[in-house]
Amino acid sequence: MTKGITRERIVTAALELLDDQGMDALTVRALAARLDVGAPALYWHVRDKQELLDQMATDVMRRVGGALTALPPGDARRADLTAYARVLRSEYLRHRDGARIFSGTRITDPDVVRMKEPLLERWTAAGWKPVEADDAVDVVTAFVVGFVIEEQERRQSAERDGWLGEGASLVKEAGPRHDDGGRRFERHLGIVLAGLAVRPDA
C-alpha cells in the first residue's frame, strides 16, 4: 500500500478534481496524477471509478445528514423535507456537475444511512408509515437531483430569445433566465411538497 494514501485523501482529491475540471475529466489516471502516485496505488482503496463515485457521494451525504441533526424537535414533516431539500441542493451546488455525478451512486458507510433514523422516527410518530416516510425522502431527493442537474447545465443567455425568433413571447417571458435559481427552486419544491401532503395515503 502506498504510504500516505488514504480513502479520505483520495475522496478529497477527487472532489477537487471534479470542481476544477468537471465530470468528464474525473478518471483514475487523472486522480493518480493529482495525488502524484501510480494508478495501481489507488486500487488498494477503490476498485474502480464507480466505487470512487460512491465514496464521493457518501462524503457529500455525510454532510447532508450532519446538517439535519440540528433540526428542532416536533411534528414538522414539511419543514423537515424543506430543510433536507435545501441542504441537499446546497451540497450538490458546491461541486461542479454535483447532482449529475452523484445521482445513481450507493452510500458506502452504514452510519450515513442511519442518519435518516431520527427523521423517520419523527415522521412515523406523526402518523406516517416507515415506507411512506421513505417515499417522501425519495421523491424530494429525485426532485432536487433533477432540478440541480438542469440548474448546473443550463447555460442559456440573452441569445436564447433571438434563437427562438418571433411568436414566442410567453415562452420568453417565462424562461428560466428571468427567474433566479433560488426562487425557482423554492417554488417548485413547494409544488412537490403540496403534492405529498394531498396524496391518498398521507
Secondary structure, 3 states (H helix, E strand, C coil): CCCCCCHHHHHHHHHHHHHHHCHHHCCHHHHHHHHCCCHHHHCCCCCCHHHHHHHHHHHHHHHHHHHHCCCCCCCCHHHHHHHHHHHHHHHHHCCCCHHHHHCCCCCCCHHHHHCCHHHHHHHHHCCCCHHHHHHHHHHHHHHHHHHHHHHHHCCCCCHHHHHHCCCCHHHHHHCHHHCCHHHHHHHHHHHHHHHHHHCCCC
